[in-house]
Amino acid sequence: MSDGADELRAELHDLAAQTLALVEWLGASGAEGLPTAARRAPQARRGEEQAGRPTAVSARPALGTTEAAPPARSAAAATAATPRAPVDRADALARLVSLEHEVRSCVRCPLSQHRTQTVFARGNPNARLVFVGEGPGAEEDAQGLPFVGAAGQLLDRMITAMGFGLDEVYICNVVKCRPPSNRKPEPQEMHACLPYLHEQLALTNPEVIVALGATAMVGLLDWVDAGASAPGISRLRGTWKLYQGRIPVMPTFHPAYLLRSPDKKREVWSDLQAVMRRMGREPPRPKQGG
């Protein structure tokens, strides 16, 4: 009996923490109400896992030959329904583990000389939704997981506000080693690491990708060599693009930018609402009146 009570208390504690994160994010974003998906009981999520969705794991992907991304399509084409391509999940999960080990020993670019450890991913490798960022910072380099510092805590609140559990998404970066002083990755560093990301996404096989910031956007859309001629994130955020002609991508601001410019949270929340709609989830109601 005590085991059941302890499990119930743990579930209630987790639910309260998720609800608090949701309220904090929605308050900063100017929305009210809860996403309908956020009201699902923990038992429902466990039922999905038992039905075939694996629980959250931290993995690191492997190298593979990938096609160059085609030119970005129109918004109408990008928002067209694109079913997930069939992937053998057992083989994919095994390959992700193998790929993680390959990344750990990678010395393809100078970033390997400065890292404490590589940073591959966190979350559910069978998730429908994947978030891609730029690269590890100091906290990530120390812990070996992406988005665990202040920006990561904000990202977790964003995800919870969308009605997703942290075990329902997958989070990774374009580069797997920390650039010195958290600088932007150089093009040659991105080119060295992008094959890992491409295979990572082929194996996770998401329905939707959120590109967090300009570096993630240009990496996913094959604009690394465009330099200053590539459109900026301020111009493209909120507009659907396609990754490799197949997976819808929503570019938005990086959480680290939101920490410096909290007034942009409302724009990011608009982008995340579009993602929710694309995935069949009902966004919270906007505030009424002044």
N, C-alpha and C positions, 0 to 999 in steps of 0.2 A: 504493500500500500504506500509505504514511504517513497519507493522508487517512482511510482506514478505521480505522487504529489511533487516530488523534486523536478520531474520532467515538465509538469504543468507550470511550475514556478519559473523554470528556465525559459519556456516558451513565452510566458507572459512578460518576462524581463526583456527578451529579444523583441517582442512586438512593441513594447513601450518605447524601446530605444529607436526602432524604425519609425514609429509614429512621431516621436519628438524631432527626428531628423527631417521628416516630411514637413511638419509644421514650420520649422525654422526656414527651410528652403522656400516653401510657398509664401511665407510672410515676406521674405526678401524679394520674391519675384512678382508680387502683386496678384496672386491667385488665391481663391478660397475654395474649400471643399477638398475631398480626397479623390484620387483616381480610383475608379471602380476596382481595378486589379489590385490596389493596395489593401482592399478589404478581405482578400482571400485569407482563410485561416492557414496557420502553419501546416495543419494536417493535409490540406489540399496540395500544398507544394510537395510534401513528402509523398503523396499519392502519385504525383507526376513522376517523381524520381523512381518510385517503385515500378511505374509503368514503362520505364525505359530510358529516362533522362538521367545521366550520371550526376553524382554529387560534385560539388566544387573541388577542383584540384589546382595545384600550381604546377605548370608544365613548361617546357621550353622546346620550340619546334626545330625541324631539320631542313637541310638544304634540298632544293629540288629545282628542276627546270621549270621556269614560269614564262608565260606569254607576256609580251609587252602590252601595257594597257592601251586600248584604242582611244581615239579622241572622245572627249566628253560629249554625251548626247544631250538632246533637248530635255527640258524639265518634264515634259509629258512622257517621253520615253523612259526617263529615269524613275518615274513614279509608277510605271506599269508593273503589274504583279509579276514577280519572278520567283517561282517555287525553288526551294532549296534543291540543289543537285544531289542525287543519291550518293552517299558516302558510307563505306563500311566502317561503322563506328569503332569496332574493336581494333581494326587495323589502323584507323586514324589516331586513336588514343595511344597505341603502341608507338606509332611513328612520332607523335608529339614528344613522348618521353625520350626517344632516341635523338630527336632534333634538339631537345634541351641540352643533352650531353654534348652534342656537336657545338652548340653555341658556347658552352662553358669553356671549351678549349680553343675557341676561335681567335686567330691572330691576323685576320685579314686587313685590319687597318690600325693606325696608331692608337686608337682609343683603348685597345687591349692593354697597352703599356701602363695605363693609369688607373685601371679599375681595381676595386676591391673584389668584386664578383660581377658576373653578368646578371642581367635582369630580364627574365623571359616573359612571364605572364602571371596573372592570378585570376581566379574565377572558374567558371564552368566551361570546359572546352566544347560542350555540346550546346552552348547558348545560342539563342536566336539573334541576340544583340551583342555586338562587339564594339568597344571603345578603343581607339588607337590614338596614342599621344606621341610626343616628340622623342624623349629619351629620359633615362634615369637622372635623378638629382642625388644629393648627398645621402638623404635618408634611404632612398631606393638602392643606392650602391652599397650601403651598409647592411640592409636587410635582404637584398636579393629579390625584392618584389616591386612591381610598379605601383606608383601612385599611393604611397604610404605616408608622405609628409603632409604639410598643410593643404596643398593643392589636392592631394588624394583624399583627404578627409572631406573637402568640399565636393569632390566628384562623388564620393559615396552618398552624400546628402542629396545630390542631384539625382542619382540613380534611384534612391529610396523615394524621392518625391515623385518620380515617374511611375511608382507602383511596382518596381522590380526589386526582388531581393538580391543581395550581393552574390548569392549562389545561382542567379539566373542570367548573369552577364559574364563576359570575358574581357579582360583588360590587358593591353600590351602596348608596346612602343615601336616606333620606326627603327631606332637604334637600341641595341641591347647593352651598351656600355656607357657609362657617364662621361660626357664631354667635360674637359677641364673647366672649372669655374662655372659650370652649367651653361656654357655658351651654346649657340645653335650648332648642330652638326654640320660639318662641311659636306659638299656634294659627294666627294669620294668616299667619305665615311658612310653616307646614306646608301650609295651604290653597293658598298661592301656588305651592308646589313639587310638591304631590301629583299634579297632572295630568301632569307629566313622568314621575314614577315609574309612574303607571298605564299610560302608553303604553309606557314602558320594559319593563314586565312583559308587556304584550300582545305586544310584538315579540319578546322573548326566549322567552316562552311556556314557562316551566319546568313540570316535573312537581311539584316540591315547593319551598316557600320556607321558609327559617329566618329568623324575626324576632329580631334581636339587640337585646334590651332593650325597655323600655316604650314609647319613642317610636316605634320601628319597629312594634311591635304595634298601638298605637292608630292609627297612620297606615294600616296595611294593612287593619285591621278597621273603618275608618270611625268611630272613636271620638274623633276630635280634639276635638269640642265637648263631650264628656262630662265633661271636667275631672276633678275629684276623684272623681266617681262611677264612672269607668271602673275595672274590676278591675286590680289591680296585677300586675306581672310575676311576683312571688313566688307569687301565687295561681294564675296561668294557665300558667306555664312547665310544659312537659312534657305539655300537653293539646292535642290537635289542634283547629285552627280552620280556617275556609275563607276564602280571599281571593276576593271577588266571586262567592261561591257555587260556585266551581269548583276552585281550586287549594288543596291542603292546606297549612296553615301551622303550623309548630312554633315557638312562642315559647320563648325561653330567655334566659339572662342575657347581657349585653353583655360582650365580652372585657375592656373597660376595668374593669368591675366585678370580674371575676375577678382582675385584677391587684391590686385592693384587698382582695379576699376570696377567696384561693386555696382555702379550704375548700369553696367552692361548685363547684369543678371537677367533683367527682364527680356532682353533680346535672346539670350541663351535659352530661357524658359520657353520662348516662342518656338525656337528650333526643336527643343526636346518634345514639345507638344506635337509638332509635325511628325516626329519619329513615332510617338505613341499612336497617332492616328494611322500611320503607315502599317503599324503592327497590330491594328485592330483593338487598341486600348482607348478608353474614353478619358480625355484630359480633364482636369478639374475645371470647374466653372470660373470664368473671370469675375473679378469684383464688380458689383453693380454700383453705379453712381460715382460721384466725385472721388 
